[in-house]
Amino acid sequence: MRKNFAAAICICITAVFICSCSSIKSKGTLITYANREYGKCDFIKEEVTENRNGKVRTIYLVDQETGIEYTVTSELHELNIDGSHLGYSEYTSSSFIERYIDYIRGNAEDELEDIENEYGVEISDNLGEINFDERPETGKPEEVAQTVRDVVESYDEKDLLDLSYVVHSEGGQAYLGILDETGKWIENDTYAVIDYVQSVFPDAEYRSSIYGTPESYVNYEDMEKLRALGCDESNSFNTEFFFFSDPKWGTIVAFNLDSIGLDGYMINDYRDFFAEDTLDCDALGIHYNN
C-alpha cells in the first residue's frame, strides 16, 4: 500500500509540474532564447497556428553575425506515463543549427571539394557522412575524417558545432568508423570480415551489413556450440552481420566472433524459408584465424 501511495504522490507531483509548463512561450521569451543560444538576432515576423495539442508559436529571425534566417518554435507535446494522460509539456525547437551547417558548407565549399577530389570521397550535405568511392588504404578513413573536421571547425565562427563524422565505403554499405564529437576515432574493422569470407568463398560478393543479435542469424544448435565455447551472454544488438551473394550458396551472412567474446568468424548459409515467422539458417561451420 505504501508503495502505491508513494507512486500516486509522485504522479501527482509530476502532473502539477507538467501543468505549470503547459503553455507555449511568448514571442519575447523565444527571442531571448535565440539570443542566448545562437547570438544576437533581429525579429522578422511571428506566426501563431494550431495543431491537435493547441497553439504553436513560430518566430522568424535573422542572425546579425552571419545573416542566416531561421525559425524558433514553441509547441505543446502530449505526455503519457503508463498509459495515463498527464497533460502537455512545452517544447522549443529551432532550425538554426541546420541552417548554420548549410552556411558553413557553403563557405567551405572549395576546401571540401578539394578533399573529395584528393581522397576520392563524397561528403554529405550535413557534413556528418563521408563515403569513399572504393576501399581506402589503412589509416585513410581517420585521416579524411580529421581533415574534414579541421575544415569545419575553421569555419565554425560561433563555436556551436560538435559534429561526429561517420565514414563508409562500398557505396555507403561498408561502415569503417566514426570520429566522434570529442575527436576520438573509433574504428570498425569491416574488411577483416569481408576479406575472411572471400578467402573461404572467393566468389562471394559483399552486399551490406546490419547490427543485431547472434540468435537472429545462428540456429539453436550452433548457438549452443558458441555458448559451450564461452560466448558472451550479455551481448545485445552490438554484433555487425555482413551479407554476401555467392553463386553456390546464395546469400551468406557472417560476423566476427570477437563481438561475443570468442576468436575467429562464423559464416552461415542464409536461406529465406519462412514458416510460422521463423527463419532457418543452416551453418556452414565455425571458421577460425589460425
C-alpha positions as CSV (number, residue, x, y, z in Angstrom):
1,M,0.0,0.0,0.0
2,R,2.8,2.4,0.9
3,K,4.5,1.8,-2.5
4,N,1.2,2.6,-4.3
5,F,0.7,5.7,-2.2
6,A,4.2,6.9,-3.0
7,A,3.7,6.2,-6.7
8,A,0.5,8.2,-6.6
9,I,2.2,11.1,-4.9
10,C,5.0,11.0,-7.5
11,I,2.5,11.1,-10.3
12,C,0.6,14.0,-8.7
13,I,3.8,16.0,-8.3
14,T,4.7,15.3,-12.0
15,A,1.3,16.3,-13.1
16,V,1.5,19.6,-11.2
17,F,4.9,20.3,-12.8
18,I,3.6,19.5,-16.3
19,C,0.5,21.7,-15.8
20,S,2.8,24.5,-14.8
21,C,4.6,24.2,-18.1
22,S,1.6,23.6,-20.3
23,S,1.5,26.8,-22.3
24,I,3.6,27.9,-25.2
25,K,6.3,30.6,-24.8
26,S,5.8,34.2,-25.7
27,K,7.4,36.0,-28.6
28,G,9.7,37.8,-26.2
29,T,10.8,34.6,-24.4
30,L,11.6,33.0,-27.8
31,I,13.7,35.9,-28.9
32,T,15.6,35.8,-25.6
33,Y,16.1,32.1,-26.1
34,A,17.5,32.7,-29.6
35,N,19.9,35.5,-28.5
36,R,21.2,33.3,-25.7
37,E,21.7,30.1,-27.7
38,Y,22.8,31.4,-31.1
39,G,23.8,35.1,-30.8
40,K,22.2,38.4,-31.4
41,C,19.3,38.4,-33.9
42,D,16.7,40.6,-35.4
43,F,13.0,39.8,-35.4
44,I,11.3,39.4,-38.8
45,K,7.8,38.1,-38.1
46,E,5.6,35.8,-35.9
47,E,3.1,33.1,-36.8
48,V,0.6,31.5,-34.4
49,T,-1.1,28.4,-35.6
50,E,-2.8,25.4,-34.0
51,N,-2.3,21.7,-34.0
52,R,-4.2,18.9,-32.2
53,N,-2.4,19.8,-28.9
54,G,-3.1,23.6,-29.0
55,K,-1.4,26.7,-30.2
56,V,2.0,26.8,-31.9
57,R,4.1,29.9,-32.0
58,T,6.8,30.3,-34.6
59,I,9.1,33.3,-34.8
60,Y,11.2,34.2,-37.8
61,L,14.6,35.7,-37.1
62,V,17.9,36.7,-38.8
63,D,21.2,36.3,-37.2
64,Q,23.2,39.5,-37.0
65,E,26.6,38.0,-37.4
66,T,26.0,35.6,-40.3
67,G,22.8,36.8,-42.0
68,I,21.2,33.4,-41.5
69,E,17.4,33.4,-41.5
70,Y,15.9,30.8,-39.2
71,T,12.9,29.9,-37.0
72,V,12.3,29.2,-33.4
73,T,9.1,27.3,-32.5
74,S,7.2,26.7,-29.2
75,E,4.5,24.0,-29.1
76,L,2.9,21.5,-26.7
77,H,3.7,17.8,-26.7
78,E,1.3,15.3,-25.2
79,L,2.8,13.4,-22.2
80,N,1.6,10.0,-21.2
81,I,3.0,7.7,-18.4
82,D,2.0,4.1,-18.1
83,G,-1.0,4.7,-20.4
84,S,-2.2,7.7,-18.3
85,H,-2.5,11.1,-20.0
86,L,-0.9,13.6,-17.6
87,G,-1.2,16.7,-19.7
88,Y,1.1,18.6,-22.0
89,S,4.7,19.8,-21.9
90,E,6.2,22.8,-23.8
91,Y,8.8,22.0,-26.4
92,T,11.1,24.6,-28.0
93,S,12.8,23.8,-31.3
94,S,14.9,25.8,-33.8
95,S,16.1,25.4,-37.4
96,F,19.3,27.4,-36.6
97,I,21.8,24.6,-36.5
98,E,20.6,23.1,-39.7
99,R,20.8,26.5,-41.4
100,Y,24.2,27.1,-39.8
101,I,25.6,23.8,-41.2
102,D,24.3,24.9,-44.6
103,Y,26.1,28.2,-44.1
104,I,29.4,26.5,-43.2
105,R,29.1,24.0,-46.1
106,G,28.7,27.0,-48.5
107,N,31.7,28.9,-47.1
108,A,33.9,25.8,-47.0
109,E,32.8,24.5,-50.4
110,D,36.1,24.9,-52.2
111,E,38.1,23.2,-49.4
112,L,35.7,20.4,-49.1
113,E,35.7,19.8,-52.8
114,D,39.5,19.6,-52.7
115,I,39.2,16.9,-50.0
116,E,36.7,15.0,-52.1
117,N,38.9,15.1,-55.2
118,E,42.2,14.2,-53.3
119,Y,40.8,11.3,-51.4
120,G,38.1,10.0,-53.7
121,V,35.3,10.6,-51.2
122,E,31.8,12.2,-51.1
123,I,30.9,14.4,-48.1
124,S,27.3,14.7,-47.3
125,D,25.4,18.0,-47.2
126,N,25.0,17.7,-43.4
127,L,28.8,17.2,-43.2
128,G,28.3,14.1,-41.0
129,E,28.9,11.3,-43.5
130,I,31.9,10.6,-45.6
131,N,31.9,7.9,-48.3
132,F,34.9,6.5,-50.1
133,D,34.5,5.6,-53.8
134,E,36.4,2.4,-53.3
135,R,38.2,0.6,-50.5
136,P,40.6,3.0,-48.8
137,E,44.2,2.4,-47.7
138,T,44.7,1.7,-44.0
139,G,44.5,4.9,-42.0
140,K,42.8,6.9,-44.7
141,P,39.3,6.9,-43.1
142,E,40.6,8.5,-39.9
143,E,42.8,10.9,-41.8
144,V,39.9,12.1,-44.0
145,A,37.5,12.4,-41.1
146,Q,40.0,14.5,-39.2
147,T,40.7,16.7,-42.2
148,V,37.0,17.4,-42.7
149,R,36.6,18.1,-39.0
150,D,39.5,20.7,-39.2
151,V,38.0,22.5,-42.1
152,V,34.5,22.6,-40.5
153,E,36.0,23.9,-37.2
154,S,37.8,26.6,-39.0
155,Y,34.5,28.0,-40.3
156,D,32.5,27.5,-37.1
157,E,32.6,31.2,-36.2
158,K,30.2,30.7,-33.3
159,D,31.8,27.6,-31.9
160,L,28.5,25.8,-31.9
161,L,29.2,22.5,-33.6
162,D,30.3,19.3,-32.1
163,L,29.7,17.0,-35.0
164,S,30.6,13.3,-35.5
165,Y,31.8,12.1,-38.8
166,V,30.8,8.6,-40.0
167,V,32.9,7.0,-42.7
168,H,31.8,4.4,-45.2
169,S,32.9,2.8,-48.4
170,E,31.4,0.4,-51.0
171,G,28.7,2.9,-52.0
172,G,27.9,3.6,-48.3
173,Q,27.4,0.0,-47.4
174,A,30.7,-0.7,-45.6
175,Y,30.9,1.1,-42.2
176,L,34.6,1.9,-41.5
177,G,34.4,4.0,-38.3
178,I,33.4,7.3,-36.7
179,L,35.2,10.4,-35.5
180,D,33.0,11.2,-32.5
181,E,32.1,14.6,-31.1
182,T,35.2,14.6,-28.8
183,G,37.5,14.0,-31.7
184,K,38.2,10.3,-30.9
185,W,38.4,7.9,-33.8
186,I,36.5,4.6,-33.3
187,E,37.5,2.2,-36.0
188,N,35.3,-0.6,-37.4
189,D,37.3,-3.4,-38.9
190,T,34.8,-4.1,-41.6
191,Y,37.3,-5.5,-44.2
192,A,38.6,-8.1,-41.7
193,V,35.3,-9.9,-42.1
194,I,35.0,-9.2,-45.8
195,D,38.5,-10.5,-46.6
196,Y,38.0,-13.6,-44.5
197,V,34.7,-14.6,-46.1
198,Q,36.1,-14.1,-49.5
199,S,39.2,-16.2,-48.7
200,V,36.7,-19.0,-47.8
201,F,34.3,-18.3,-50.7
202,P,36.3,-16.4,-53.4
203,D,33.1,-15.8,-55.5
204,A,31.2,-14.2,-52.6
205,E,30.3,-10.5,-53.3
206,Y,29.8,-8.2,-50.3
207,R,26.4,-6.5,-50.2
208,S,25.7,-4.8,-46.9
209,S,25.7,-5.1,-43.1
210,I,23.3,-4.7,-40.2
211,Y,23.5,-4.8,-36.4
212,G,21.6,-7.4,-34.4
213,T,21.9,-10.4,-32.0
214,P,23.6,-13.7,-32.9
215,E,20.3,-15.5,-32.2
216,S,18.8,-13.7,-35.2
217,Y,21.2,-15.4,-37.7
218,V,22.5,-18.5,-35.9
219,N,20.3,-21.6,-35.4
220,Y,19.8,-23.0,-31.9
221,E,22.3,-25.9,-32.2
222,D,25.1,-23.6,-33.3
223,M,24.3,-21.1,-30.6
224,E,24.7,-23.9,-28.1
225,K,28.1,-24.6,-29.6
226,L,29.1,-21.0,-29.2
227,R,27.9,-21.0,-25.6
228,A,29.9,-24.1,-24.9
229,L,32.9,-22.2,-26.3
230,G,32.2,-19.4,-23.8
231,C,30.4,-16.7,-25.8
232,D,29.4,-13.6,-24.0
233,E,25.7,-13.9,-22.9
234,S,25.5,-10.1,-22.3
235,N,25.7,-9.3,-26.0
236,S,22.6,-7.5,-27.2
237,F,22.4,-5.6,-30.5
238,N,26.2,-5.0,-30.7
239,T,27.1,-7.6,-33.4
240,E,27.5,-6.5,-37.0
241,F,26.4,-9.0,-39.6
242,F,27.8,-8.9,-43.1
243,F,25.8,-10.2,-46.1
244,F,27.2,-11.6,-49.3
245,S,25.9,-13.1,-52.5
246,D,27.5,-16.3,-53.6
247,P,26.8,-18.2,-56.8
248,K,26.6,-21.6,-55.0
249,W,25.2,-20.8,-51.5
250,G,23.1,-17.8,-52.4
251,T,23.0,-15.3,-49.5
252,I,25.7,-15.8,-46.9
253,V,25.8,-14.0,-43.5
254,A,29.0,-13.7,-41.4
255,F,30.2,-12.0,-38.3
256,N,33.2,-11.5,-36.2
257,L,33.1,-13.8,-33.1
258,D,35.0,-11.3,-31.0
259,S,31.8,-9.3,-30.7
260,I,30.6,-12.1,-28.4
261,G,33.9,-12.8,-26.7
262,L,35.3,-15.5,-29.0
263,D,38.0,-15.6,-31.7
264,G,37.5,-16.0,-35.4
265,Y,34.5,-15.7,-37.7
266,M,31.2,-17.6,-38.2
267,I,29.7,-18.0,-41.7
268,N,26.1,-19.1,-42.3
269,D,24.2,-20.0,-45.4
270,Y,21.2,-17.7,-45.1
271,R,18.1,-19.2,-46.6
272,D,14.8,-17.4,-46.6
273,F,12.5,-20.2,-45.5
274,F,9.6,-18.6,-43.6
275,A,7.5,-20.9,-41.6
276,E,5.4,-19.5,-38.8
277,D,7.5,-16.4,-38.9
278,T,10.8,-18.2,-38.2
279,L,13.9,-18.1,-40.3
280,D,16.0,-21.2,-41.0
281,C,19.8,-20.6,-41.0
282,D,22.0,-23.6,-41.9
283,A,25.5,-23.2,-40.5
284,L,28.3,-23.9,-42.9
285,G,30.7,-24.0,-40.0
286,I,32.7,-22.0,-37.5
287,H,36.0,-20.7,-39.0
288,Y,38.9,-19.5,-37.1
289,N,42.0,-17.5,-37.9
290,N,45.0,-19.7,-37.1
